[in-house]
Amino acid sequence: MLIWVFTAAAVLCLVYYGVIVLYAGFGTSFAVLWLLIGGFFGATAAGIHFYQKYPERVPLWLPVSFVTLCASGLMIVLVTQILIFGRIPAAAEPSLDYVIVLGAKVKPDGSLSKTLKLRLDKALEYMKENPETMLVLSGAKGDAEPCSEADAMETYLLGQGADPDHLLKEEQSFSTVENLAYSRVMIEKRENLLEQERKAEADRLLRAPGEIEGVPETGAPTNNTPVLARQPRVGIITSNFHLCRAAMIAKKQDYGTVYGIASEADKVLLVHFSLRDGIALLKDRLMGNL
């Protein structure tokens, strides 16, 4: 029975790899993972067959260790998937100051991958409901991409009627960690400029006593003088399978409270992307990015 289970699992993995290649092309990141998993299941089926046929030739510690290893691996996969899909917010937080849109693949002909289009459609939906929010479009130009992901995102959003004054481009990042690090720098620079403008305006008003509440006729500030410094409220738009990792990276980078906004994932590739991001979650934990 176990032989047939693992054989069927191996075949399903190989078939899914074929579906990924036909649907999204050979360039789909880590698609080869399904060949490796299929090979593992196939080798396991062969090993079980050998063990059943020649049990006396297999030391007891070998199957015990193998079962323990498989059980541990399955538990890790389950935990990562619970983390990934258990932290998707039911609704988007309104009236955020900035929303970072994380980039995804741009095809060689300049068209958007389905994943990127779904993220941008979510961004358009959010902008429609929150027109004052600034979008930070984050993504550099990859090796097989004709332009930066930020450029492609800007072109698409402008074509859909987005306000160009509410779009910022970050074109240096090649990973989620860099997306958030460089976007934070961009947000902080803009906030510093705005703060300087607010302080300059306050200084002008303080030189004209009585024009604003809290400033007496002498021109000296009181305890009621408005506080100028503030912490911007920041959100992240990315695919549902990617949101958990992005939010954890943002927390590690001292963003403070960050609000996740999940776009839908390509249904054909969802299993692949969620497994891949589970592995990335473990990698980032080991590398200290989370």
Residue pairs with C-beta under 8 A, 6 or more apart in sequence:
2 45
2 48
3 45
3 48
3 49
3 52
4 45
6 41
6 42
6 44
6 45
6 48
7 41
7 42
7 45
9 38
9 41
10 38
10 39
10 40
10 41
10 42
10 45
11 38
12 38
13 34
13 35
13 37
13 38
13 41
14 34
14 35
14 38
16 34
16 271
16 272
17 31
17 32
17 34
17 35
17 38
19 268
20 28
20 31
20 34
20 268
20 269
20 272
21 28
21 31
23 268
23 269
24 31
24 113
24 268
24 269
27 105
27 144
28 269
28 272
29 105
29 276
30 272
30 276
30 279
31 272
33 272
33 275
33 276
33 279
34 272
44 66
47 66
50 58
51 58
51 63
76 282
77 275
77 278
80 278
80 279
80 281
80 282
81 274
81 278
83 244
83 281
84 241
84 243
84 244
84 245
84 274
84 277
84 278
84 281
85 240
85 241
85 244
85 274
86 244
87 243
87 244
87 247
87 260
88 240
88 243
88 244
88 260
88 262
89 259
89 260
89 261
89 262
92 126
92 235
92 259
92 261
93 233
93 235
93 259
93 261
94 129
94 130
95 130
95 132
95 133
95 233
96 130
96 133
96 233
96 234
96 235
96 259
97 133
97 134
97 232
97 233
97 234
98 133
98 134
98 135
98 136
98 187
98 232
98 233
98 234
98 235
99 123
99 126
99 133
99 134
99 135
99 136
99 234
99 235
99 236
99 237
99 261
100 135
100 136
100 138
100 179
100 180
100 183
100 234
100 235
100 236
100 237
101 119
101 120
101 123
101 135
101 136
101 137
101 138
101 153
101 237
101 238
102 119
102 138
102 139
102 176
102 179
102 236
102 237
102 238
102 242
102 246
103 116
103 137
103 138
103 139
103 140
103 149
103 150
103 153
103 173
103 179
104 113
104 115
104 116
104 119
104 139
104 149
104 239
105 113
105 115
105 116
105 142
105 145
105 149
106 112
106 113
106 116
106 142
106 145
106 146
106 147
106 149
106 152
107 113
107 145
108 144
108 145
108 146
109 146
110 146
110 147
110 152
112 120
112 152
112 156
114 266
115 239
115 265
115 266
115 269
115 273
116 149
116 152
116 153
117 156
118 239
118 263
118 264
118 265
118 266
119 237
119 238
119 239
119 263
120 153
120 156
120 157
120 160
121 263
122 237
122 261
122 262
122 263
122 264
123 135
123 157
123 237
124 157
124 160
124 162
126 133
126 235
126 237
126 261
127 133
127 135
127 162
127 163
127 166
131 163
131 166
132 166
133 166
134 166
134 167
134 168
134 190
135 157
135 162
135 166
135 167
135 168
136 168
136 169
136 170
136 183
136 186
136 187
137 149
137 150
137 153
137 154
137 157
137 167
137 168
137 169
137 170
138 149
138 150
138 170
138 173
138 179
138 180
138 182
138 183
139 148
139 149
139 150
139 153
139 170
139 171
139 173
139 179
140 148
140 149
140 150
140 171
140 172
140 173
140 174
140 178
141 147
141 148
141 149
141 151
141 171
142 149
142 174
145 152
148 169
148 171
150 169
150 170
150 171
151 169
151 171
154 167
154 169
157 167
158 164
158 167
168 186
168 190
170 179
170 182
170 183
170 186
172 178
172 182
173 179
173 181
173 182
173 183
176 242
176 245
176 246
176 249
177 249
177 284
177 289
179 246
180 236
180 246
180 249
180 250
180 253
180 255
181 253
184 253
184 255
187 232
187 234
191 232
195 228
195 229
198 228
199 228
202 225
202 226
202 228
205 211
205 212
205 215
206 215
206 219
206 221
207 219
209 215
209 216
209 217
209 218
209 219
210 216
210 217
212 226
213 224
214 221
214 222
214 224
214 225
214 226
215 221
215 222
215 225
216 222
231 256
233 257
233 259
234 250
234 255
234 256
234 258
234 259
235 258
235 259
235 260
235 261
236 243
236 246
236 247
236 250
236 258
236 259
236 260
236 261
237 261
237 262
237 263
238 246
238 260
238 261
238 262
238 263
239 262
239 263
239 264
239 265
239 273
240 262
240 263
240 264
240 265
241 265
241 270
241 273
241 274
241 277
242 273
242 277
243 260
243 261
243 262
244 277
244 281
245 277
245 280
245 281
245 284
245 290
246 260
247 258
247 260
248 281
248 284
248 290
249 284
249 289
249 290
250 258
251 258
251 290
252 288
252 289
252 290
265 273
265 274
266 273
281 290
284 290
